[in-house]
């Protein structure tokens, strides 16, 4: 846990430094709107690999579920993130959160409040990929491209068994537990079903698409969105 915490703090400081550099005007300014890609995935579908390859291809910052979770557990981190926004960005973030709470009839606990601030700040800066944590339910439609990565259960079971050196029975248990936790998280915090395809802009079946082809498909959607949103 100490190692994870140190790693998370390092990631936070590097990200804050980068955002503050861009905010100062010394960094390269964005010339067109850049969305955030949110990736929801079935366990064993390859969604994590898709996110990593997409991050490299697009040169987007990557925020894995575990890191976002650690950030949301620490009030100081959400404050550090929000300090990278100007007054207009802070006002917009407050409006986003208020709208989300009202529209979905949420009663956010402390963790959820911090999670919304962390993900909302990432959304304001753009040019990022967020894996998991219901990011697609937090960010406004116009600021994100939401992707769901899926695959048939048998294929996912084989992938998990190979990746973690498990028997297929153990892999099946691992998948079932992971899926149950993710469904419960989204249901509890967002009053939604994680598997409902209408929550996503793009659903990718990695049985039908190789990982690189999946990355190319998402990349094309990102570039099309940026082109469409450019004034």
Secondary structure per residue as TSV (DSSP state, phi and psi in degrees):
chain	resnum	aa	ss	phi	psi
A	1	X	-	360.0	-38.3
A	2	X	H	-63.0	-42.4
A	3	X	H	-62.5	-43.7
A	4	X	H	-62.1	-42.2
A	5	X	H	-64.1	-44.2
A	6	X	H	-62.1	-41.7
A	7	X	H	-63.1	-43.0
A	8	X	H	-64.0	-44.1
A	9	X	H	-61.8	-38.0
A	10	X	H	-65.3	-43.0
A	11	X	H	-61.3	-44.0
A	12	X	H	-60.6	-48.1
A	13	X	H	-63.8	-40.2
A	14	X	H	-64.5	-40.6
A	15	X	H	-69.2	-43.7
A	16	X	H	-61.5	-42.3
A	17	X	H	-60.5	-42.8
A	18	X	H	-64.3	-46.9
A	19	X	H	-64.8	-40.1
A	20	X	H	-66.0	-34.4
A	21	X	H	-63.8	-44.7
A	22	X	H	-65.9	-39.1
A	23	X	H	-64.5	-32.9
A	24	X	T	-69.9	-16.2
A	25	X	T	92.4	-2.7
A	26	X	-	-81.4	-27.5
A	27	X	S	-80.6	175.3
A	28	X	-	-70.0	123.9
A	29	X	-	-79.5	145.4
A	30	X	-	-72.8	133.6
A	31	X	S	-101.2	-6.9
A	32	X	S	-150.7	155.9
A	33	X	-	-60.8	135.7
A	34	X	-	-122.9	116.0
A	35	X	-	-78.9	174.8
A	36	X	E	-104.4	139.5
A	37	X	E	-100.0	121.7
A	38	X	E	-103.0	135.0
A	39	X	E	-122.6	115.7
A	40	X	E	-102.9	142.0
A	41	X	E	-147.7	148.8
A	42	X	-	-76.6	143.6
A	43	X	T	-58.4	127.6
A	44	X	T	85.5	3.2
A	45	X	S	-83.4	-12.0
A	46	X	S	93.4	10.9
A	47	X	H	-61.1	-36.2
A	48	X	H	-64.6	-42.0
A	49	X	H	-66.6	-38.9
A	50	X	H	-59.5	-44.4
A	51	X	H	-62.3	-43.2
A	52	X	H	-65.8	-43.0
A	53	X	H	-69.3	-37.0
A	54	X	H	-66.3	-39.5
A	55	X	H	-59.6	-43.7
A	56	X	H	-65.7	-43.5
A	57	X	H	-65.8	-43.6
A	58	X	H	-90.6	-11.8
A	59	X	T	60.7	43.7
A	60	X	-	-98.2	149.2
A	61	X	E	-67.4	143.1
A	62	X	E	-116.3	127.2
A	63	X	E	-120.6	105.5
A	64	X	-	-75.8	158.4
A	65	X	H	-53.4	-44.8
A	66	X	H	-62.4	-39.1
A	67	X	H	-70.1	-44.4
A	68	X	H	-61.1	-39.5
A	69	X	H	-61.7	-44.8
A	70	X	H	-64.9	-37.6
A	71	X	H	-62.9	-43.2
A	72	X	H	-69.6	-20.9
A	73	X	T	-77.9	-12.3
A	74	X	-	-116.8	113.2
A	75	X	H	-60.7	-34.7
A	76	X	H	-63.1	-34.3
A	77	X	H	-69.4	-42.8
A	78	X	H	-62.2	-36.6
A	79	X	H	-66.3	-44.5
A	80	X	H	-58.6	-42.3
A	81	X	H	-64.0	-47.3
A	82	X	H	-64.9	-26.8
A	83	X	T	-67.0	-14.3
A	84	X	T	-83.2	-6.0
A	85	X	S	-94.8	148.2
A	86	X	-	-81.4	179.7
A	87	X	H	-60.7	-40.2
A	88	X	H	-64.5	-42.4
A	89	X	H	-64.2	-38.9
A	90	X	H	-64.6	-41.9
A	91	X	H	-63.5	-41.9
A	92	X	H	-65.2	-38.7
A	93	X	H	-64.2	-43.8
A	94	X	H	-59.6	-40.5
A	95	X	H	-67.3	-39.5
A	96	X	H	-57.7	-50.4
A	97	X	H	-63.7	-44.6
A	98	X	H	-61.1	-41.2
A	99	X	H	-66.0	-41.9
A	100	X	H	-62.1	-45.4
A	101	X	H	-62.5	-43.0
A	102	X	H	-70.2	-46.0
A	103	X	H	-65.8	-35.4
A	104	X	T	-103.7	6.0
A	105	X	T	54.4	48.5
A	106	X	-	-89.6	151.4
A	107	X	-	-122.6	77.0
A	108	X	-	-65.6	131.7
A	109	X	-	-82.2	-176.4
A	110	X	H	-60.6	-42.9
A	111	X	H	-59.5	-45.9
A	112	X	H	-64.6	-38.7
A	113	X	H	-60.9	-44.4
A	114	X	H	-68.2	-39.2
A	115	X	H	-60.6	-44.4
A	116	X	H	-63.0	-37.5
A	117	X	H	-69.6	-42.1
A	118	X	H	-64.4	-52.0
A	119	X	H	-67.7	-37.6
A	120	X	H	-62.4	-39.3
A	121	X	H	-66.5	-42.9
A	122	X	H	-58.4	-42.2
A	123	X	H	-62.4	-38.6
A	124	X	H	-65.8	-36.2
A	125	X	H	-78.6	-29.1
A	126	X	-	71.1	-172.1
A	127	X	S	54.9	45.1
A	128	X	E	-140.1	164.5
A	129	X	E	-125.1	126.8
A	130	X	E	-116.7	124.5
A	131	X	E	-100.0	119.3
A	132	X	S	74.9	-163.3
A	133	X	T	61.5	21.3
A	134	X	T	64.6	28.2
A	135	X	H	-58.2	-33.7
A	136	X	H	-67.9	-21.0
A	137	X	H	-85.9	-15.4
A	138	X	H	-93.9	-44.5
A	139	X	S	-79.2	141.1
A	140	X	-	-61.2	149.9
A	141	X	G	-54.4	-40.6
A	142	X	G	-70.3	-16.7
A	143	X	G	-102.9	-2.9
A	144	X	E	-141.3	157.7
A	145	X	E	-117.2	115.6
A	146	X	E	-98.3	130.0
A	147	X	E	-124.4	139.2
A	148	X	E	-118.9	123.5
A	149	X	E	-106.0	124.1
A	150	X	E	-131.4	169.6
A	151	X	-	-167.6	155.7
A	152	X	-	-58.3	149.5
A	153	X	H	-58.9	-43.4
A	154	X	H	-59.5	-40.7
A	155	X	H	-66.8	-42.5
A	156	X	H	-65.1	-37.9
A	157	X	H	-62.2	-42.2
A	158	X	H	-65.1	-41.1
A	159	X	H	-61.9	-46.0
A	160	X	H	-67.4	-40.6
A	161	X	H	-59.7	-42.3
A	162	X	H	-71.1	-44.1
A	163	X	H	-65.0	-39.4
A	164	X	H	-108.0	9.5
A	165	X	T	55.5	53.6
A	166	X	-	-115.8	161.0
A	167	X	-	-73.3	163.9
A	168	X	H	-65.7	-31.5
A	169	X	H	-66.3	-43.6
A	170	X	H	-65.5	-38.8
A	171	X	H	-63.9	-39.7
A	172	X	H	-62.8	-42.1
A	173	X	H	-63.7	-41.9
A	174	X	H	-62.5	-44.5
A	175	X	H	-63.0	-46.0
A	176	X	H	-60.3	-43.8
A	177	X	H	-66.2	-44.7
A	178	X	H	-61.9	-45.2
A	179	X	H	-64.2	-39.2
A	180	X	H	-62.8	-42.8
A	181	X	H	-64.9	-42.0
A	182	X	H	-67.9	-41.7
A	183	X	H	-62.1	-43.3
A	184	X	H	-65.2	-39.4
A	185	X	H	-61.2	-49.5
A	186	X	H	-67.8	-38.8
A	187	X	H	-65.4	-43.3
A	188	X	H	-66.9	-46.7
A	189	X	H	-91.7	-23.3
A	190	X	H	-125.2	2.9
A	191	X	S	51.2	44.3
A	192	X	S	-141.3	164.6
A	193	X	-	-100.3	123.5
A	194	X	T	-64.1	-25.7
A	195	X	T	-91.9	-1.9
A	196	X	-	-70.0	114.3
A	197	X	G	-64.1	-20.7
A	198	X	G	-74.6	-3.8
A	199	X	G	-86.9	-2.0
A	200	X	-	-126.5	148.8
A	201	X	S	-80.2	-29.7
A	202	X	E	-146.6	128.0
A	203	X	E	-114.2	124.6
A	204	X	E	-117.0	126.8
A	205	X	E	-100.9	109.9
A	206	X	T	-75.8	-1.2
A	207	X	T	-75.2	-32.3
A	208	X	T	-92.8	-27.6
A	209	X	S	-119.2	132.9
A	210	X	-	-64.9	156.2
A	211	X	H	-57.3	-41.8
A	212	X	H	-65.9	-34.3
A	213	X	H	-70.1	-35.5
A	214	X	H	-63.9	-43.7
A	215	X	H	-61.0	-44.0
A	216	X	H	-62.6	-38.0
A	217	X	H	-64.5	-45.1
A	218	X	H	-66.9	-40.8
A	219	X	H	-58.7	-41.4
A	220	X	H	-63.2	-40.5
A	221	X	H	-65.4	-41.0
A	222	X	H	-60.6	-48.4
A	223	X	H	-65.1	-37.0
A	224	X	H	-65.9	-41.3
A	225	X	H	-64.0	-43.5
A	226	X	H	-63.2	-39.9
A	227	X	H	-66.2	-41.4
A	228	X	H	-66.8	-37.8
A	229	X	H	-85.2	-8.6
A	230	X	-	-69.9	127.5
A	231	X	-	-59.8	360.0
